[in-house]
Every structure is written in structure tokens, then in C-alpha cells.
């Protein structure tokens, strides 16, 4: 399990709504911690009142995104000093 937790950065949970449409329910970060047989998750976006809203969670391994030319802090509108 630690290998899986260390190789996945984000998980997107999708569900089918009452009309049969798929909607994103939440996006969680996988920081890589495993406690017993439970992989730790940190919410980045959650659905509230039918809308996906940002939480304080932050994807791990920002360096991986930066190497691909993606500025995660800017995309998530997180001040530099607040990011994990």
C-alpha cells in the first residue's frame, strides 16, 4: 500500500446524479502517508450544495507539477507561504 500511496497524487471521485449524468463529487490529495492499512487523504475540492468548492488541502509533490510547467499554487489561488 505505501507504493500506491506514494505514486498517486490526486484522486477524482465521480458519481452519477439523479439524471444519469456523471459529476465530480470531490478531489482529494494523496500525501503518501499510510496508517495501518489506511491511505491518508486530504480534500482539495468537495461538493457543497451541488457546487465543487475549494478546501484548504493542497496536492503533494509540487515539484512534479513544476517540472511539467504547471504552477499549482497559481491554479489554486494559494499564496506562496500558505502552500504545503
Kinemage of the C-alpha trace (Angstrom):
@kinemage 1
@onewidth
@group {chain A} dominant
@subgroup {mainchain}
@vectorlist {calphas} color= white
{ca unk a 1} P 0.000 0.000 0.000
{ca unk a 2} L 2.794 2.543 0.605
{ca unk a 3} L 3.871 2.128 -3.026
{ca unk a 4} L 0.392 3.042 -4.272
{ca unk a 5} L 0.120 5.969 -1.834
{ca unk a 6} L 3.499 7.252 -2.980
{ca unk a 7} L 2.709 7.082 -6.687
{ca unk a 8} L -0.739 8.728 -6.795
{ca unk a 9} L -1.050 12.478 -6.209
{ca unk a 10} L -4.765 13.126 -6.736
{ca unk a 11} L -7.975 11.097 -6.837
{ca unk a 12} L -11.127 12.388 -8.511
{ca unk a 13} L -14.334 10.892 -7.115
{ca unk a 14} L -17.118 10.848 -9.699
{ca unk a 15} L -20.752 9.886 -9.112
{ca unk a 16} L -23.853 9.607 -11.244
{ca unk a 17} L -26.549 12.146 -10.385
{ca unk a 18} L -30.307 11.516 -10.410
{ca unk a 19} L -30.452 12.292 -14.163
{ca unk a 20} L -27.723 9.806 -15.000
{ca unk a 21} L -25.032 12.446 -15.520
{ca unk a 22} L -21.581 11.983 -14.061
{ca unk a 23} L -20.459 14.725 -11.730
{ca unk a 24} L -17.266 15.297 -9.774
{ca unk a 25} L -18.058 14.794 -6.078
{ca unk a 26} L -14.626 15.595 -4.683
{ca unk a 27} L -10.943 15.790 -5.496
{ca unk a 28} L -8.564 14.559 -2.821
{ca unk a 29} L -4.791 14.689 -2.486
{ca unk a 30} L -2.851 11.563 -1.541
{ca unk a 31} L 0.047 12.857 0.583
{ca unk a 32} L 1.683 9.415 0.736
{ca unk a 33} L 1.022 8.589 4.391
{ca unk a 34} L -0.265 5.139 5.277
{ca unk a 35} L -1.514 4.393 8.773
{ca unk a 36} L -2.074 0.689 9.251
{ca unk a 37} L -3.884 -0.292 6.068
{ca unk a 38} L -5.471 3.129 5.543
{ca unk a 39} L -4.105 5.590 2.979
{ca unk a 40} L -4.357 9.190 4.234
{ca unk a 41} L -6.357 11.568 2.021
{ca unk a 42} L -6.654 15.353 2.096
{ca unk a 43} L -9.657 17.044 0.427
{ca unk a 44} L -8.741 19.682 -2.168
{ca unk a 45} L -12.259 20.215 -3.604
{ca unk a 46} L -15.571 18.972 -2.167
{ca unk a 47} L -19.141 19.254 -3.367
{ca unk a 48} L -21.398 21.517 -1.310
{ca unk a 49} L -24.933 22.445 -2.348
{ca unk a 50} L -24.299 20.991 -5.802
{ca unk a 51} L -21.102 23.013 -6.381
{ca unk a 52} L -17.468 21.969 -6.233
{ca unk a 53} L -15.697 24.233 -3.725
{ca unk a 54} L -12.060 24.595 -2.760
{ca unk a 55} L -10.852 23.438 0.652
{ca unk a 56} L -7.501 24.176 2.269
{ca unk a 57} L -5.976 20.912 1.027
{ca unk a 58} L -3.031 21.001 -1.352
{ca unk a 59} L -1.674 18.350 -3.749
{ca unk a 60} L 1.622 16.785 -2.653
{ca unk a 61} L 4.792 16.813 -4.722
{ca unk a 62} L 4.518 20.345 -6.126
{ca unk a 63} L 7.913 19.754 -7.742
{ca unk a 64} L 6.363 17.142 -10.070
{ca unk a 65} L 3.852 19.677 -11.321
{ca unk a 66} L 6.504 22.377 -11.655
{ca unk a 67} L 8.644 20.016 -13.747
{ca unk a 68} L 5.681 19.712 -16.127
{ca unk a 69} L 5.296 23.506 -16.276
{ca unk a 70} L 2.230 23.634 -14.007
{ca unk a 71} L 2.063 26.240 -11.250
{ca unk a 72} L -0.324 24.550 -8.806
{ca unk a 73} L -0.249 27.466 -6.356
{ca unk a 74} L -1.426 29.860 -9.057
{ca unk a 75} L -4.095 27.450 -10.323
{ca unk a 76} L -5.487 27.003 -6.810
{ca unk a 77} L -5.024 30.691 -5.940
{ca unk a 78} L -2.863 29.843 -2.908
{ca unk a 79} L -0.402 32.397 -1.531
{ca unk a 80} L 3.169 31.096 -1.750
{ca unk a 81} L 3.663 30.994 2.044
{ca unk a 82} L 0.407 29.031 2.624
{ca unk a 83} L 1.191 26.075 0.364
{ca unk a 84} L 2.265 22.757 1.856
